[in-house]
Amino acid sequence: MGREVAALCEKGLRGARLAMGVDPSADGTDALCVSSLSEVKNAAEIDCVVDFSHHSCAPALLAFCKENKLAAVVATTGHTPEEKEAIFAAAKEIPVFYSGNMSLGIALLIELAKTAARTMPEAEIEIVETHHNRKLDAPSGTALMIADAIGTVRPEAYSHVGRAGQGKREKNEIGIHSLRMGNVVGIHEVIVATDNQTITLKHEAHNRALFAEGALAAAQFLCGRSAGLYTMDDIVRAGE
């Protein structure tokens, strides 16, 4: 994902320019890539940091952003409760964009899922997500984000991850199922069903560039904003 972001910066998408990249494997041959945050010496040239590294890096990265008063796009998933707390705390000092998925299409899928859940209050809802076999977290941050969004229109609903064993489906559960195979970029399906009809909402990512595009859109959105926690919903509302 770092390479995807860098490639779009080279093209000048949304006016972006790569000031510096951080990669632990950097060997010093690339002037625009260092191996740690401590080696970044041009923070004054940076407006926003885009993080596609690993969820465990969030506290250190946000500390760097707070120290240098930089906006931050946190585009990783799988954060622990402590790491999430670091994100929320940082948002009190700097603008932070945090989303389980950087795709505008996913934001639209969520809005449609909320509409279906609200319009069909008796319908059962299942979420199925499919990703490549190297993805570390399950269920995906996007699947959890979809379930949480549905919960805003169905307060009684709760997530049931990975159904197994004996027992019938409970009325208010939202089933979440994870598949890992091959090189699938990302597929999310929301199935809304009654005894008489089924609605299936599906988003499929064709390549990883769409997440980089979303991250740069988020970075552009953050520039000039006051401290706070922003999400894809804020971008959607800004475009209305």
C-alpha positions in Angstrom: 0.0 0.0 0.0 2.9 2.3 0.6 4.0 1.8 -3.0 0.5 2.5 -4.2 0.4 5.8 -2.3 3.8 6.8 -3.6 2.8 6.0 -7.2 -0.3 8.2 -6.9 1.8 11.0 -5.4 4.2 10.8 -8.4 1.1 11.4 -10.6 0.1 14.4 -8.4 -3.3 12.9 -7.6 -5.3 15.5 -5.5 -2.2 17.7 -5.5 -0.3 15.3 -3.3 3.5 15.2 -3.2 5.6 12.6 -1.3 7.7 14.3 1.3 9.1 11.2 2.9 8.4 7.5 3.2 9.2 5.2 6.2 10.0 1.6 5.7 12.0 -0.6 8.1 13.6 -2.3 5.2 14.9 0.9 3.7 18.6 0.6 2.8 19.5 4.3 2.3 19.5 4.1 -1.5 16.2 6.1 -1.8 16.5 9.7 -0.6 12.7 9.8 -0.1 12.6 6.7 2.2 14.0 6.2 5.6 13.9 3.2 8.0 12.3 4.9 11.0 10.3 7.9 12.1 13.4 9.2 14.0 15.2 9.6 10.7 12.6 12.0 9.3 14.3 15.4 9.3 11.9 17.3 7.1 8.7 17.3 9.2 8.3 21.0 8.4 7.6 20.1 4.8 4.8 17.6 5.7 1.1 18.4 6.0 -0.3 14.9 6.6 1.0 11.4 7.4 -0.7 8.4 5.7 -0.3 5.2 7.6 -0.7 1.8 5.8 1.9 0.0 8.0 0.7 -2.2 10.9 -1.8 -1.5 13.6 0.9 -1.8 16.3 2.7 1.3 14.8 -0.2 3.6 15.6 0.9 4.9 19.0 4.5 5.8 17.8 3.2 7.3 14.6 0.6 9.5 16.3 3.2 10.6 18.9 5.3 11.8 15.9 2.3 13.6 14.4 1.4 15.3 17.7 5.0 16.4 18.3 5.2 18.0 14.8 1.5 19.1 14.7 0.7 17.0 11.6 -2.6 15.6 10.5 -2.8 11.8 10.3 -4.7 9.3 8.2 -4.8 5.9 10.0 -5.5 3.4 7.3 -4.6 0.2 9.1 -7.0 -2.2 10.8 -6.9 -4.7 13.7 -6.1 -2.2 16.4 -6.1 -3.3 20.0 -8.3 -1.4 22.6 -5.1 0.4 23.8 -4.1 1.4 20.2 -7.6 2.7 19.6 -7.4 4.7 22.7 -4.2 6.3 21.4 -6.0 7.2 18.2 -8.9 8.8 20.1 -6.5 10.6 22.4 -4.5 12.0 19.5 -7.6 13.3 17.8 -8.0 15.8 20.8 -4.7 17.4 19.7 -4.5 16.9 15.9 -6.9 16.1 13.0 -7.0 12.3 12.7 -8.8 10.4 9.9 -9.7 6.8 11.0 -11.6 4.3 9.0 -11.8 0.5 8.7 -11.8 1.0 4.9 -10.6 3.8 2.8 -13.0 3.2 -0.1 -15.8 5.6 -1.0 -17.7 2.7 -2.4 -17.7 1.0 1.0 -19.0 4.2 2.5 -21.9 3.9 0.0 -22.4 0.2 0.8 -22.7 1.1 4.5 -25.4 3.7 3.8 -27.4 1.3 1.7 -27.0 -1.4 4.4 -28.3 1.0 7.0 -31.3 1.9 4.8 -32.1 -1.8 4.2 -31.9 -2.6 7.9 -34.1 0.3 8.9 -36.6 -0.3 6.1 -36.9 -4.0 6.8 -36.7 -4.2 10.6 -37.7 -7.9 10.8 -35.0 -9.0 8.3 -32.0 -11.1 9.3 -28.6 -9.7 8.4 -25.4 -11.5 7.6 -22.0 -10.1 6.6 -19.5 -12.1 4.5 -16.0 -10.8 3.9 -13.3 -12.3 1.7 -9.6 -11.4 1.6 -6.2 -12.7 0.5 -4.6 -15.4 2.5 -2.0 -13.1 4.0 -4.5 -10.8 5.9 -3.8 -11.0 9.6 -7.0 -9.8 11.2 -10.4 -11.5 11.0 -13.1 -10.3 10.8 -11.9 -7.4 8.7 -12.1 -3.9 10.1 -14.6 -3.1 7.3 -16.9 -5.9 8.3 -16.9 -4.7 11.9 -17.5 -1.1 10.6 -20.5 -2.3 8.6 -21.9 -4.1 11.6 -21.4 -1.1 13.9 -23.1 1.2 11.3 -26.1 -1.2 11.1 -26.2 -1.1 14.9 -27.0 2.7 14.8 -30.3 1.9 13.2 -30.9 -1.3 15.1 -29.7 -0.6 18.7 -30.8 -4.1 19.8 -28.5 -5.9 17.3 -25.2 -7.5 18.2 -22.4 -9.1 16.2 -22.0 -12.9 16.1 -18.5 -13.7 14.6 -18.0 -17.1 13.1 -21.1 -19.1 13.8 -20.4 -22.7 15.0 -21.8 -25.4 17.1 -25.4 -26.2 18.0 -28.2 -23.7 18.4 -30.5 -21.7 16.1 -29.8 -18.2 15.0 -30.8 -15.5 17.5 -33.3 -12.9 16.3 -31.0 -9.8 16.8 -27.7 -11.2 15.8 -25.7 -9.9 12.8 -23.6 -12.8 11.6 -20.0 -12.0 10.4 -18.1 -14.6 8.4 -14.5 -14.4 7.1 -13.0 -16.2 4.1 -9.2 -16.1 3.4 -8.0 -17.3 0.0 -5.6 -16.6 -2.8 -4.9 -13.0 -3.7 -8.4 -11.6 -3.2 -8.1 -7.8 -2.7 -11.4 -7.5 -0.7 -15.0 -8.5 -1.1 -17.8 -7.5 1.4 -21.3 -8.7 1.1 -24.3 -7.7 3.3 -27.2 -10.1 3.0 -30.6 -8.9 4.2 -33.2 -11.6 4.2 -36.8 -12.4 5.3 -38.7 -15.6 4.7 -40.0 -14.2 1.4 -37.1 -12.2 -0.1 -33.4 -11.5 0.0 -31.4 -8.4 -0.8 -27.6 -8.7 -1.3 -25.4 -5.7 -1.3 -21.8 -6.3 -2.5 -18.7 -4.3 -2.9 -15.6 -5.8 -4.6 -12.2 -4.1 -4.7 -10.5 -4.8 -8.0 -7.1 -3.5 -7.0 -5.4 -1.9 -4.0 -5.0 1.5 -5.7 -8.6 2.4 -4.7 -7.5 2.4 -1.0 -4.6 4.6 -1.8 -6.9 7.0 -3.7 -9.2 7.1 -0.7 -6.3 7.7 1.7 -5.1 10.7 -0.4 -8.7 12.0 -0.5 -8.7 11.8 3.3 -5.4 13.5 3.5 -6.6 16.4 1.3 -9.8 16.6 3.4 -7.8 16.9 6.7 -5.5 19.7 5.6 -6.5 22.8 7.4 -9.0 21.1 9.6 -9.1 21.6 13.4 -8.2 18.7 15.8 -10.8 16.0 15.8 -11.7 12.4 14.7 -12.9 12.2 11.1 -14.2 9.3 9.1 -15.4 8.5 5.6 -18.8 9.8 6.6 -17.4 13.3 6.9 -16.1 13.1 3.3 -19.4 11.8 2.1 -21.3 14.6 3.8 -18.8 17.2 2.6 -19.6 16.1 -1.0 -23.4 16.3 -0.6 
